[in-house]
Structures are given as structure tokens and as C-alpha cells.
Amino acid sequence: MIKSFFSLILTSVLLLSTFLSYADEPTYVVGAGGTYRPFEYENSDKQLEGFDIDLIKAIAQAENFKIKLINTPWEGIFATLDNGERDIIISGITITDKRKKSVDFSLPYFPAEQVIVTQKDSKIAAITDLSDKTVGVVNGSTADVVVSKVLGKNSTSIKRFDNTPLLLQELYEEGINAAVGDVGVVKFYIKMHPGKEFSLVSDNNFESQYFGIAVAKGNDKLRNIINSGLRKVIENGTYAKIYTKWFDSSVPSLPLESKE
């Protein structure tokens, strides 16, 4: 009888401890766009998925907090931090000095670099080799700006496309000599189309930028939590698994110390 009584007390304590532990986990509302594959997009069940989604879930698990994901259009996404509708936004956001004036960023989590894409047997080795080539870009993209500086904005050697799949299909069919685009989007396309063999060429003339996770200006507590979680998932190998799932095994090295 006494044994049963103490067993009941022990069970109750364990249940209470579990409940309190669960109740102590904060929930943060996370905004992410649903149109930037493979970083965040809606699947057939209208649920958000992608590299960014997997990453923020891993960070939340590492730091023992819960998240509520909400598909948030790019237009006005930063305002949702200001008005308190979102606690966190992760949406392939390039860290820039201009954006730092209105939001605070986590440590970098993805290199937002441009890359030259060519056929396997191409002799193109740098952006300067594009001067006499026909080059494809996504209309209005960062690549469009970069290539326009090399060839001239109104150059007839630049062919502009509505999206990356159309761009790389044209390269595959040899309608252009090279393409320039976002490294993450390009790598995902190549992963999804293994039969189409391309070479990727980096160039130091491309500006080195990174994606960051944004929180409201001055929310150092939440930013520190995110940074801690990001460090943990990088150090324990989770980041590498997520990166390989969406891109390839060439996992980038990331700066884990803040410059601020």
C-alpha cells in the first residue's frame, strides 16, 4: 500500500515536471515567404517547406522553443516585425547595411552568392570571359545587374528569363553560352535534374553576401537565442544534413562570430 502511494506520488511529480517543462517552452511566430524555392515554398498540402524551414525548425529544437509558421508575402514582410505580428522572419533575406537600420540579423546562415553556370566542356573560368558570350539571367535579378555591368545594360548578348528553370533549360539546349544566378537556386535545380550536367564557376568579382534570420530591432534576447541554436546545429552536423538534402555535399563554411 505504501509502495503504491509513493509510486503514485512519483508518477505525479514526473507528469507535473513534464507539463511544466513543456509549458516553459516559448512559441515564436515565424514569417516566411512561400514562393522562393528551395528556401521556402508551399507544398501540395499548403504547408511551408524548404531549406529555411528545416533550418528554423532545427534551431527551435536545439534551443527548446516552439514555432508557428505563417506564409508571409515578401511585400511588407519586414513590417510584420515592427507591428509584432511576427517574432522572426526567415525568407532568403540578404543581410545589407540598409536592412540593418530597421531589423537585427542573426549570424549568416547561407552564402547569397552569384555563380556562373556553363556546359561541362566550357572554357569559361571567370566573369571577364563573358564579354563575347551570350549570357542568360533572370530578369531584374542580382545576376541581371552584375552581367549588365560587364556586357552593358542594353547589350543584345544578354538574354533575360522569367525564372531559373527556364534559364537553365536554355543553357542545356545550348541557346546561350552561360548563365548567372543565385547559387542556392542553381544547385537545387541541378540536384533535381541530375541528367543535365553543368559546371559552376565562382568569381571574386561577385559581391560576397549572406542570408540572415531577422528579428525586431533591439530584440537582442531572441537574436542571441537564434545565434546559439544556429551554432549548435552547425557544430553537431544538423546543418550539413539539411544543406545536403536541398543542395549538395559542398557544405559552406560560415562565420560564427558576430562582427558587431
VOPAGU-2260 file (C-alpha; in pm, 1 decimal, decimal comma):
REM VOPAGU-2260
SITE   aa  ch    i         X         Y         Z
SITE  MET   A    0       0,0       0,0       0,0
SITE  ILE   A    1     278,1     244,4      96,6
SITE  LYS   A    2     474,3     140,9    -211,4
SITE  SER   A    3     174,0     212,2    -434,9
SITE  PHE   A    4     127,6     551,2    -263,4
SITE  PHE   A    5     487,7     654,1    -327,5
SITE  SER   A    6     466,0     525,8    -687,1
SITE  LEU   A    7     159,8     744,5    -738,2
SITE  ILE   A    8     343,1    1048,1    -597,4
SITE  LEU   A    9     647,1     980,7    -816,5
SITE  THR   A   10     431,4     947,8   -1127,0
SITE  SER   A   11     250,5    1270,6   -1043,2
SITE  VAL   A   12     579,6    1454,4    -993,2
SITE  LEU   A   13     712,0    1328,7   -1325,4
SITE  LEU   A   14     393,0    1430,7   -1507,4
SITE  LEU   A   15     399,5    1771,7   -1342,6
SITE  SER   A   16     765,1    1816,0   -1432,1
SITE  THR   A   17     694,5    1722,8   -1795,1
SITE  PHE   A   18     399,1    1961,4   -1808,6
SITE  LEU   A   19     596,0    2249,3   -1660,6
SITE  SER   A   20     886,3    2183,7   -1895,8
SITE  TYR   A   21     651,1    2186,8   -2193,9
SITE  ALA   A   22     471,7    2495,4   -2067,4
SITE  ASP   A   23     803,5    2679,2   -2027,2
SITE  GLU   A   24     880,9    2643,3   -2398,7
SITE  PRO   A   25     802,8    2978,6   -2563,1
SITE  THR   A   26     632,9    2992,7   -2901,7
SITE  TYR   A   27     761,6    3234,2   -3164,8
SITE  VAL   A   28     566,3    3330,0   -3475,7
SITE  VAL   A   29     783,3    3286,5   -3783,6
SITE  GLY   A   30     711,4    3458,5   -4112,6
SITE  ALA   A   31     844,3    3307,2   -4435,6
SITE  GLY   A   32     756,4    3366,3   -4798,2
SITE  GLY   A   33     606,2    3077,5   -4991,7
SITE  THR   A   34     747,2    3148,7   -5336,0
SITE  TYR   A   35    1126,5    3114,8   -5314,6
SITE  ARG   A   36    1201,6    2750,8   -5387,2
SITE  PRO   A   37    1403,9    2577,6   -5244,5
SITE  PHE   A   38    1433,0    2806,2   -4940,9
SITE  GLU   A   39    1063,0    2835,5   -4859,4
SITE  TYR   A   40     759,2    2737,3   -5060,8
SITE  GLU   A   41     415,0    2584,7   -5018,0
SITE  ASN   A   42     379,2    2214,4   -5084,2
SITE  SER   A   43      64,3    2047,6   -5219,4
SITE  ASP   A   44     -84,4    2048,8   -4868,0
SITE  LYS   A   45     -34,0    2426,7   -4838,9
SITE  GLN   A   46     236,3    2371,5   -4578,0
SITE  LEU   A   47     564,5    2560,6   -4585,3
SITE  GLU   A   48     875,6    2360,0   -4656,5
SITE  GLY   A   49    1229,0    2423,0   -4780,0
SITE  PHE   A   50    1584,2    2473,7   -4659,1
SITE  ASP   A   51    1495,2    2775,5   -4442,6
SITE  ILE   A   52    1201,1    2591,5   -4288,1
SITE  ASP   A   53    1409,9    2287,8   -4197,5
SITE  LEU   A   54    1676,6    2514,8   -4052,0
SITE  ILE   A   55    1449,1    2723,0   -3828,4
SITE  LYS   A   56    1284,9    2401,7   -3702,3
SITE  ALA   A   57    1628,6    2261,1   -3615,9
SITE  ILE   A   58    1726,3    2582,7   -3437,6
SITE  ALA   A   59    1400,0    2575,6   -3240,6
SITE  GLN   A   60    1463,9    2216,3   -3134,3
SITE  ALA   A   61    1821,1    2299,4   -3032,3
SITE  GLU   A   62    1704,7    2590,1   -2815,8
SITE  ASN   A   63    1382,1    2431,3   -2681,8
SITE  PHE   A   64    1129,8    2672,2   -2826,3
SITE  LYS   A   65     826,7    2617,5   -3047,2
SITE  ILE   A   66     742,0    2795,8   -3369,4
SITE  LYS   A   67     426,5    2884,9   -3557,1
SITE  LEU   A   68     499,0    2917,5   -3928,2
SITE  ILE   A   69     297,2    3166,0   -4133,9
SITE  ASN   A   70     327,2    3215,1   -4507,7
SITE  THR   A   71     402,4    3586,9   -4536,3
SITE  PRO   A   72     424,8    3775,8   -4868,5
SITE  TRP   A   73     758,5    3942,7   -4932,6
SITE  GLU   A   74     594,1    4281,2   -4974,7
SITE  GLY   A   75     556,2    4407,9   -4620,7
SITE  ILE   A   76     730,8    4113,9   -4452,6
SITE  PHE   A   77     961,7    4345,9   -4255,4
SITE  ALA   A   78     666,3    4546,8   -4126,4
SITE  THR   A   79     535,2    4235,2   -3951,8
SITE  LEU   A   80     830,9    4256,8   -3713,4
SITE  ASP   A   81     761,7    4622,7   -3638,2
SITE  ASN   A   82     394,9    4567,5   -3558,9
SITE  GLY   A   83     453,2    4249,2   -3359,2
SITE  GLU   A   84     270,5    4012,8   -3594,2
SITE  ARG   A   85     590,2    3810,1   -3638,2
SITE  ASP   A   86     874,5    3742,8   -3396,3
SITE  ILE   A   87    1111,6    3600,2   -3656,7
SITE  ILE   A   88    1134,5    3618,4   -4033,0
SITE  ILE   A   89    1338,1    3375,0   -4240,2
SITE  SER   A   90    1285,7    3416,8   -4611,1
SITE  GLY   A   91    1611,9    3413,9   -4802,6
SITE  ILE   A   92    1688,3    3764,2   -4674,8
SITE  THR   A   93    2023,7    3907,4   -4778,0
SITE  ILE   A   94    2198,2    4092,1   -4494,8
SITE  THR   A   95    2259,5    4452,1   -4607,3
SITE  ASP   A   96    2358,1    4771,3   -4427,3
SITE  LYS   A   97    2029,0    4929,8   -4532,3
SITE  ARG   A   98    1822,1    4649,5   -4379,5
SITE  LYS   A   99    2031,6    4656,4   -4062,2
SITE  LYS   A  100    1887,0    5001,1   -3993,3
SITE  SER   A  101    1537,6    4858,4   -3948,6
SITE  VAL   A  102    1589,1    4497,8   -3826,8
SITE  ASP   A  103    1851,1    4293,7   -3643,3
SITE  PHE   A  104    2003,2    3990,1   -3811,7
SITE  SER   A  105    2131,5    3660,8   -3683,1
SITE  LEU   A  106    2470,7    3531,6   -3778,3
SITE  PRO   A  107    2489,5    3442,6   -4150,1
SITE  TYR   A  108    2333,2    3108,0   -4233,6
SITE  PHE   A  109    2372,7    3084,2   -4612,3
SITE  PRO   A  110    2610,6    3239,2   -4870,7
SITE  ALA   A  111    2393,7    3450,2   -5104,3
SITE  GLU   A  112    2642,3    3436,5   -5388,7
SITE  GLN   A  113    2609,4    3458,4   -5763,2
SITE  VAL   A  114    2757,9    3177,0   -5971,1
SITE  ILE   A  115    2834,1    3130,7   -6340,5
SITE  VAL   A  116    2677,9    2816,0   -6488,4
SITE  THR   A  117    2823,6    2661,3   -6802,6
SITE  GLN   A  118    2823,1    2342,4   -7005,1
SITE  LYS   A  119    3067,5    2080,6   -6875,7
SITE  ASP   A  120    3318,8    2136,9   -7156,2
SITE  SER   A  121    3315,7    2517,7   -7139,4
SITE  LYS   A  122    3637,2    2721,4   -7118,3
SITE  ILE   A  123    3466,7    2998,4   -6918,8
SITE  ALA   A  124    3656,7    3044,7   -6592,0
SITE  ALA   A  125    3564,9    3397,5   -6478,0
SITE  ILE   A  126    3314,4    3675,2   -6531,1
SITE  THR   A  127    3559,5    3851,4   -6765,2
SITE  ASP   A  128    3525,8    3556,4   -7003,8
SITE  LEU   A  129    3161,5    3651,0   -7063,7
SITE  SER   A  130    3242,2    3966,5   -7261,0
SITE  ASP   A  131    3197,1    3797,1   -7600,2
SITE  LYS   A  132    2939,1    3538,0   -7492,8
SITE  THR   A  133    2561,1    3514,8   -7489,3
SITE  VAL   A  134    2463,6    3513,2   -7121,9
SITE  GLY   A  135    2131,3    3431,8   -6959,8
SITE  VAL   A  136    1995,2    3584,6   -6638,0
SITE  VAL   A  137    1663,6    3605,4   -6455,6
SITE  ASN   A  138    1506,4    3940,5   -6541,5
SITE  GLY   A  139    1562,4    4203,3   -6270,5
SITE  SER   A  140    1774,1    3974,0   -6052,4
SITE  THR   A  141    2108,4    4046,1   -5889,2
SITE  ALA   A  142    2266,4    3847,9   -6172,7
SITE  ASP   A  143    2098,9    4080,7   -6422,3
SITE  VAL   A  144    2265,4    4378,8   -6254,8
SITE  VAL   A  145    2606,5    4208,2   -6239,4
SITE  VAL   A  146    2607,1    4090,4   -6601,5
SITE  SER   A  147    2474,5    4427,0   -6723,1
SITE  LYS   A  148    2785,7    4590,8   -6578,2
SITE  VAL   A  149    3006,8    4354,6   -6779,1
SITE  LEU   A  150    2821,3    4348,2   -7110,0
SITE  GLY   A  151    2622,7    4672,0   -7091,7
SITE  LYS   A  152    2261,9    4703,5   -6979,1
SITE  ASN   A  153    2123,6    4715,8   -7333,1
SITE  SER   A  154    2356,3    4452,2   -7473,9
SITE  THR   A  155    2189,6    4211,0   -7714,0
SITE  SER   A  156    2418,4    3940,9   -7571,6
SITE  ILE   A  157    2209,0    3930,6   -7254,4
SITE  LYS   A  158    1902,1    3708,0   -7264,6
SITE  ARG   A  159    1655,0    3757,9   -6980,5
SITE  PHE   A  160    1420,9    3489,2   -6847,2
SITE  ASP   A  161    1128,8    3481,4   -6603,7
SITE  ASN   A  162    1279,6    3216,4   -6376,3
SITE  THR   A  163    1581,9    2993,8   -6317,8
SITE  PRO   A  164    1435,6    2669,0   -6462,6
SITE  LEU   A  165    1369,9    2841,5   -6795,2
SITE  LEU   A  166    1717,4    2995,9   -6784,1
SITE  LEU   A  167    1898,6    2667,2   -6722,0
SITE  GLN   A  168    1686,4    2478,7   -6974,7
SITE  GLU   A  169    1803,0    2728,4   -7237,2
SITE  LEU   A  170    2163,9    2666,7   -7132,1
SITE  TYR   A  171    2108,1    2290,8   -7151,0
SITE  GLU   A  172    1974,3    2329,8   -7505,0
SITE  GLU   A  173    2280,8    2545,3   -7589,5
SITE  GLY   A  174    2071,9    2852,2   -7666,0
SITE  ILE   A  175    2314,2    3055,1   -7451,3
SITE  ASN   A  176    2682,5    3015,3   -7365,3
SITE  ALA   A  177    2647,9    3070,0   -6990,7
SITE  ALA   A  178    2402,7    3164,3   -6718,6
SITE  VAL   A  179    2446,8    3360,6   -6398,1
SITE  GLY   A  180    2221,2    3307,8   -6097,5
SITE  ASP   A  181    2179,6    3256,8   -5723,1
SITE  VAL   A  182    2396,2    2966,5   -5611,0
SITE  GLY   A  183    2126,5    2808,0   -5392,7
SITE  VAL   A  184    1857,4    2811,8   -5661,1
SITE  VAL   A  185    2104,1    2683,7   -5922,0
SITE  LYS   A  186    2228,0    2399,6   -5700,1
SITE  PHE   A  187    1872,1    2291,3   -5622,4
SITE  TYR   A  188    1783,6    2282,4   -5993,8
SITE  ILE   A  189    2090,6    2070,8   -6067,9
SITE  LYS   A  190    2002,1    1833,6   -5782,0
SITE  MET   A  191    1650,5    1792,4   -5922,3
SITE  HIS   A  192    1782,3    1736,9   -6278,0
SITE  PRO   A  193    2084,1    1506,4   -6239,5
SITE  GLY   A  194    2085,5    1423,1   -6609,2
SITE  LYS   A  195    2173,3    1780,4   -6700,7
SITE  GLU   A  196    2542,1    1821,8   -6633,2
SITE  PHE   A  197    2668,1    2173,6   -6568,1
SITE  SER   A  198    2981,5    2332,9   -6427,3
SITE  LEU   A  199    2965,4    2604,0   -6161,0
SITE  VAL   A  200    3221,7    2883,6   -6170,3
SITE  SER   A  201    3279,0    3122,6   -5880,0
SITE  ASP   A  202    3437,0    3463,8   -5924,9
SITE  ASN   A  203    3584,1    3700,1   -5666,4
SITE  ASN   A  204    3427,4    3990,4   -5853,5
SITE  PHE   A  205    3087,7    3878,3   -5727,6
SITE  GLU   A  206    2996,3    4054,1   -5404,5
SITE  SER   A  207    3017,0    3826,3   -5100,6
SITE  GLN   A  208    2682,0    3834,6   -4919,7
SITE  TYR   A  209    2486,7    3614,1   -4679,9
SITE  PHE   A  210    2130,2    3536,4   -4579,8
SITE  GLY   A  211    2032,9    3610,2   -4220,4
SITE  ILE   A  212    1736,1    3548,7   -3989,5
SITE  ALA   A  213    1569,5    3875,8   -3889,7
SITE  VAL   A  214    1413,9    3986,6   -3561,4
SITE  ALA   A  215    1278,5    4321,9   -3449,3
SITE  LYS   A  216    1532,8    4596,5   -3394,5
SITE  GLY   A  217    1671,5    4576,9   -3040,8
SITE  ASN   A  218    1546,2    4225,0   -2966,6
SITE  ASP   A  219    1888,8    4104,7   -2856,2
SITE  LYS   A  220    1746,9    3825,7   -2640,5
SITE  LEU   A  221    1578,9    3649,6   -2931,1
SITE  ARG   A  222    1868,3    3714,5   -3167,4
SITE  ASN   A  223    2109,8    3558,0   -2916,2
SITE  ILE   A  224    1885,1    3252,5   -2882,2
SITE  ILE   A  225    1876,8    3209,8   -3259,9
SITE  ASN   A  226    2253,9    3252,8   -3285,9
SITE  SER   A  227    2307,9    2995,6   -3014,0
SITE  GLY   A  228    2082,9    2748,5   -3193,2
SITE  LEU   A  229    2248,8    2814,7   -3527,0
SITE  ARG   A  230    2591,4    2746,6   -3379,3
SITE  LYS   A  231    2464,7    2423,1   -3225,9
SITE  VAL   A  232    2313,0    2285,4   -3547,6
SITE  ILE   A  233    2629,3    2372,3   -3740,1
SITE  GLU   A  234    2858,1    2212,9   -3481,1
SITE  ASN   A  235    2650,5    1895,1   -3435,1
SITE  GLY   A  236    2621,1    1828,2   -3808,5
SITE  THR   A  237    2248,9    1900,4   -3846,0
SITE  TYR   A  238    2316,1    2198,4   -4071,5
SITE  ALA   A  239    2527,5    1983,6   -4304,6
SITE  LYS   A  240    2248,3    1723,3   -4328,5
SITE  ILE   A  241    1991,5    1990,0   -4415,0
SITE  TYR   A  242    2222,7    2153,3   -4669,3
SITE  THR   A  243    2297,0    1820,8   -4837,8
SITE  LYS   A  244    1925,7    1737,7   -4850,6
SITE  TRP   A  245    1844,4    2051,1   -5050,1
SITE  PHE   A  246    2166,6    2121,5   -5241,6
SITE  ASP   A  247    2480,6    1906,9   -5245,8
SITE  SER   A  248    2765,3    1788,2   -5025,0
SITE  SER   A  249    2971,4    2108,2   -5070,7
SITE  VAL   A  250    2862,0    2248,0   -4734,9
SITE  PRO   A  251    2984,8    2607,5   -4694,2
SITE  SER   A  252    3189,2    2735,8   -4402,9
SITE  LEU   A  253    3001,0    3010,7   -4221,4
SITE  PRO   A  254    3127,9    3291,5   -3997,6
SITE  LEU   A  255    3013,6    3201,2   -3646,2
SITE  GLU   A  256    3130,5    3516,8   -3474,1
SITE  SER   A  257    2939,1    3845,1   -3494,8
SITE  LYS   A  258    3126,6    4145,3   -3634,3
SITE  GLU   A  259    2907,8    4385,1   -3434,3
